[in-house]
Amino acid sequence: MSAHKTTLLATAKLFVTAAIWASTYVLARILVREIGPISLGGLRFFSAGLFLVIYLKHRKFDFSTLKGHWFKLCALGVLSFSIGNGCTYFALQSLPSTTVSFLTSFVTPLVLIMGITWLREIPGILQVCGIVIALAGTALYFYPQQIPVSDPGFFVLAIGILGFAGYTTLGRSMARDRQVHFLAQTAFPLLFGGGVTLILGLAVEGIPVISPQAGGILLWMILVNTLLGYILYNQAIMHLKAIQVNMILNLSPFFTAMIAFFALHETLSPLQSAAMLIVFIGTLLVQIAPDQLTKIAGVWPVKR
């Protein structure tokens, strides 16, 4: 497969991932009514990681190939599944799901800085313009609202955003260099990070009593939002730069808004809808490399 087709396939996988993860905010907001936010994250991620590790063992995966990478795999789990998602679930107790989803777009400038300094992935001029446009859309989304800085959930979410940025950058570094198999990079961070979160959740929140309806939603989140979502994600980051990955995932609010409208009756104003469109345009610009721009110009030549 050519490099161009590989990039397109990776981009398509991330779009699917963004759509899948968009429902996470809505489903989690429903589940935190019965399950504590820390316990919910732990149950979801640890179960998914355990299923995947059992699958790898069944497929006779050579675990010795992970020697020297255990610390990084553990760090990935703690950054995303203990810190990032744990803080997000806590924030969902006091903030609307669409607001939480959109605030996570502030991961973008952090990933940009980390990508430049750590990964040496320098964005092009067109990509920088796309980032600026997307961030402008974020600002427009909240105008004339005030970002809920006084809400305790905001400060907790800010910590989670730092965790997500670290996870994206470290994960891209490992995937780009093919340090471990993508299934192993999916399974063990889920197992480690989810295990830490689950232990903390049970200690702080106690053992949850889960209704059949909540159990069904939780099972869906384990199999689809977690296993499928993170498998597609870890396949895609082998071929896309960290900032490209993050920008595509920033499209989740589009899907979150639609789901929240029907499931939670959370509405958007015309201004907020326009802001999301601006973010979408900025995201597309980030995905266009200079060689792709040349191809586009060749498809629609300027008539003289």
Helices and strands as residue ranges (DSSP letters): H 3-31, H 37-58, G 63-66, H 70-77, I 78-84, H 85-91, H 97-103, G 104-106, H 107-117, H 125-142, H 152-176, H 182-205, H 212-220, I 221-228, H 229-236, H 242-249, H 252-263, H 270-287, H 290-299
